[in-house]
Amino acid sequence: MDKNKIKTESRKRRHKRVRSKVIGTSSRPRLCVFKSNKYIYAQIIDDNKNKTLAASSSLKMKANSLLENAAKVGKEIAVKATDLKIKEVVFDKGGYIYTGKIKALADAAREGGLKF
């Protein structure tokens, strides 16, 4: 089996395990993160209503590094959340390890005013 396929399958298994426990409510929605090789995406989701409340991605951002883009996405999602009067979220890191881009996004969202 291909090494990248094994890594992807392991991440999906971890994410499935986490999603069985992490649920976003209307009072405390879920901040879900997905990253690809080029871009990073973040969504604030209310799982009770099955609705995405806010979303942000690095698709149109121009920066020197992917870490800077991740931090910009974190700041942008925090601004959108405060516009919706959301102060607390549950962080769903999508089965990824909490380093690098995921950590930069989370730290920037915390600096923007989100609590998790």
C-alpha positions, 0 to 999 in steps of 0.5 A: 500500500502507498505510504501517503494512502496509509497516512490519509487513512490513519488521519480519517480514522482519528478524525472519525474517533474525535467526531464521535465525541466533539459535537458543536451546539448552537451555544458552542459551535464546532471550529473544524479545520481541513488542510491540503498541500496548498491551502487551509480551510476553517469552518464554524459549524452548528451540528444540531442544525447541520448548518455552516455558520462561517467559513474561511480559506486561504484560496485567495490569500497571497503570503510568503508561507503557508504558516502565514496563510494559516494565521490569516485564516485563523484571524479571519474566522475569529472576526467572522465569529465575533460578527455572529456573536460567537465567543466560544467554540469546540476545536476540531483539528480534523485528525491532524497533529497540533503543530505547524499550520493547525497550531498557527490557525488556532493561536490566531483564532484565540488572539482574535477572541475565540475561546477553546 
